[in-house]
Amino acid sequence: MQTTIIAVVTLILGALLGHVLTTTREHKKWLADQLKAEYRDLIDLLYDTVTVVTEERPGSGRPNNPERLNVAVQELARMFEDRIFIAEQLRKSDVKTDWLKMKEMNYYDPDLRGRRH
């Protein structure tokens, strides 16, 4: 009788431990997948934004299509703000400061060069 109880308890504990380990492993994989997806989205949008800036500001002149430039800049700004899984890494890397510098260059008006306000 005692052997049967020990066997049942061991079986139940083994099943619970197996479930916990599987759940933990699956959660870690899911988290890694989410991180990878957010970085992939960010890299894709960075590439798209740089492409738009290059096409719209050839030689840093006035934008050919200011609306297209505005949309690209706004989408990237939103991407930096709404990341969930990589938000801490973005904060630590101070990417927002770099983004603001890039944004200033995107909207720089070459006609104002040399003028004082």
C-alpha positions, 0 to 999 in steps of 0.5 A: 500500500505504501509503495503504491502511494509513493509511486502515485505521488512520484508520478504526479510530481514528475508530471507537474515538473515536466509540465513546468519545464515544458511551459518555461521552455516554451515561454522562453522560445516565445519571448525570443521569437517576439524579440526577433520579430520586433528587431526585424520590424525595426530594421525593415522600417529603418531601411524603408525610412532611409530609402525614402529620405535618400529618394526625397532629399537628394543632395539634401535639397528640398523634399520631392514629396514632403508628405511621403517623407513625413509619413516615413518619419512618423512611422519610424517615430511610432515604431520607436515608441510602441515596441514592447519587448525591445523597449528597454534595449532601445532606451539603454542604447539611447537610440532615441537621441540618434533618431532625433538627430536624424529627424533634424537632418531630414527636416533641415532646410538648406535655404536657411543655411547661414541665416540667423533667427 
